[in-house]
Amino acid sequence: MSHAMNEQVLSETFGPTEGSALRLKQAVLVVMGIALLTIMAKIQVPVPGSPVAIGMGTFAVLGLGAAYGARLGLVTIMGYMLIGMLGFDVFQSSTADLNGVSYMMGSTGGYLLGYVMATVVLGVLARRGWDRSVLWMALAMLIGNVVLYVPGLAWLGALYGWDQPIVAWGLTPFIFGDALKLALAALVLPLAWKLVGRARG
């Protein structure tokens, strides 16, 4: 597999490739991406025997980064953040009463920064073709999760103090769910590329 920065990402395999038609396609993709992030952020999948449900927001963030690439992915995730900043209930735990800047500066603030960083990282790795192989996509998702959790945990530590069980609060409960999402993405993205190959053939 080539690791050069010359691979297409999924969003570039269909539709116009230049001019105003390309800009229109990209605008539509941004709107669709923001809608997807909003919907997926609100989905919670119960895990039998566990008090922590699996949130699908991180799956959407990392998958979108890989499918859109770093540049379009960044525009999309920043649009999502801006809408949330304006007070719309688009985040996983935001509500009609807790939203906007006050929500973003709370305990999830570091994870939101991690969303932006992880989107770009997955976009860069997808540009290198990592999303076309199950093993490479799994590694990309693992890297994306690390990039996401580092600012998340750092923010929790800054807010509540490092004498608190920060890892137990902000990482341990989510490991099982993230492993399942990693496996799902590692299957879905390469499968999508196979379907693209068949359609072109």
ChimeraX attribute file (.defattr): number of C-alpha atoms within 10 A of each C-alpha:
attribute: neighborCount
match mode: 1-to-1
recipient: residues
	/A:1	9
	/A:2	9
	/A:3	12
	/A:4	10
	/A:5	12
	/A:6	11
	/A:7	16
	/A:8	15
	/A:9	24
	/A:10	20
	/A:11	16
	/A:12	16
	/A:13	13
	/A:14	9
	/A:15	11
	/A:16	14
	/A:17	13
	/A:18	9
	/A:19	8
	/A:20	10
	/A:21	12
	/A:22	14
	/A:23	13
	/A:24	12
	/A:25	17
	/A:26	21
	/A:27	15
	/A:28	11
	/A:29	17
	/A:30	22
	/A:31	13
	/A:32	13
	/A:33	24
	/A:34	23
	/A:35	15
	/A:36	16
	/A:37	23
	/A:38	19
	/A:39	16
	/A:40	20
	/A:41	21
	/A:42	17
	/A:43	14
	/A:44	14
	/A:45	12
	/A:46	13
	/A:47	12
	/A:48	8
	/A:49	6
	/A:50	10
	/A:51	9
	/A:52	15
	/A:53	15
	/A:54	22
	/A:55	20
	/A:56	20
	/A:57	21
	/A:58	27
	/A:59	22
	/A:60	23
	/A:61	27
	/A:62	28
	/A:63	25
	/A:64	27
	/A:65	32
	/A:66	32
	/A:67	23
	/A:68	29
	/A:69	25
	/A:70	25
	/A:71	13
	/A:72	22
	/A:73	28
	/A:74	23
	/A:75	20
	/A:76	28
	/A:77	24
	/A:78	16
	/A:79	16
	/A:80	23
	/A:81	22
	/A:82	14
	/A:83	16
	/A:84	20
	/A:85	18
	/A:86	11
	/A:87	19
	/A:88	17
	/A:89	20
	/A:90	24
	/A:91	25
	/A:92	19
	/A:93	12
	/A:94	19
	/A:95	14
	/A:96	10
	/A:97	9
	/A:98	15
	/A:99	21
	/A:100	22
	/A:101	15
	/A:102	11
	/A:103	20
	/A:104	21
	/A:105	14
	/A:106	14
	/A:107	18
	/A:108	21
	/A:109	19
	/A:110	22
	/A:111	24
	/A:112	21
	/A:113	19
	/A:114	24
	/A:115	29
	/A:116	24
	/A:117	20
	/A:118	30
	/A:119	32
	/A:120	27
	/A:121	25
	/A:122	31
	/A:123	28
	/A:124	22
	/A:125	27
	/A:126	30
	/A:127	23
	/A:128	19
	/A:129	23
	/A:130	28
	/A:131	32
	/A:132	22
	/A:133	17
	/A:134	19
	/A:135	15
	/A:136	18
	/A:137	26
	/A:138	22
	/A:139	17
	/A:140	26
	/A:141	30
	/A:142	16
	/A:143	15
	/A:144	25
	/A:145	22
	/A:146	14
	/A:147	21
	/A:148	24
	/A:149	21
	/A:150	15
	/A:151	20
	/A:152	23
	/A:153	23
	/A:154	17
	/A:155	21
	/A:156	23
	/A:157	19
	/A:158	12
	/A:159	12
	/A:160	12
	/A:161	12
	/A:162	13
	/A:163	7
	/A:164	11
	/A:165	12
	/A:166	19
	/A:167	15
	/A:168	10
	/A:169	12
	/A:170	19
	/A:171	15
	/A:172	10
	/A:173	16
	/A:174	15
	/A:175	13
	/A:176	15
	/A:177	18
	/A:178	20
	/A:179	14
	/A:180	13
	/A:181	22
	/A:182	24
	/A:183	17
	/A:184	14
	/A:185	22
	/A:186	24
	/A:187	18
	/A:188	17
	/A:189	23
	/A:190	20
	/A:191	16
	/A:192	15
	/A:193	17
	/A:194	13
	/A:195	12
	/A:196	14
	/A:197	11
	/A:198	9
	/A:199	8
	/A:200	8
	/A:201	6
